[in-house]
Structure formats: structure tokens, C-alpha cells
Amino acid sequence: MAPLIALLAGTALARIAGLLGVDALDGWHPALRVGLALMFVLTGVAHFASRRDDLIAMVPPSLPRPALLVTVTGVLELAGALALLFPATARPAAAGLALLMLAMFPANVSAARRRLTLAGRPVTPLGVRTVLQVVFVAAALTVTLGG
């Protein structure tokens, strides 16, 4: 749920900053870029912090080198978050992040089916996780296609 909160709170705060006169954030599209960036910083850092072992365990057993996959996806999330903050790179970054989320979704399915934990709590149930994934991908596609 923390990524959703980061997306919503980051977008709302950036939009408020735009309304208060920060020209670079004047509009929903730039505010959404900030919200997505915040979300991906949060999730990207998790790939290298205390939840790393849980994320490695989430990688489907059929995939090779789970630790390397977690490292690579974490680096991609952090690089994508940074690229979202610059108008010239925001659209391709958002498109790449949408594809990355789709590519990583099977790990969430696998984790739910195997009843794994994340930070000591059960992973998000598959139905809820699917809805969240749709929201996250839709936000990234909005940045990709938006003005």
C-alpha cells in the first residue's frame, strides 16, 4: 500500500506546489510525474534495503539469478524515477517503467501463490495487487501519452 500512498501523496503535494506558484508543477501531468517518481524511489530503494531478501524470494523459482534480477530492476526503477523529473526524458521513462511493471508482475503472482511475506507480513493478495498494478501502469501510461 505504501507505493500507492507515495503516488497519491506525491502527486497531490506536487499539484499543490504548482497551484502555489511553482511553474514547473503547474498542471496534473507534471504533478503525476513527481508522484510516480516518488513511488519508484520508494520501491527502487527497497531492492537494496531491508526488504531485499523478501524481494529476492518473490522472484519466480524458474528464473535464474534472482539477486541479480532484483538488483537490475531496482537500478531501473531508480533511474526511471530520476528520468521522470525531466520533461525531455519523462515520456520514454514512463513507458519503460510501465513495461518494467508488467514484466515484474509475475513475481507478484508467484509470491501470492506461494504465500510469501514482505517485511514480515503476507504479500498483497493477488486481486488487490492486480488492481494496484492497473492503477500504477495507468499512471505511467498517462505520463507516456499525456501533455
Order of alpha helices (4+ residues) and beta strands (2+ residues): alpha-alpha-alpha-alpha-alpha-beta-beta-alpha
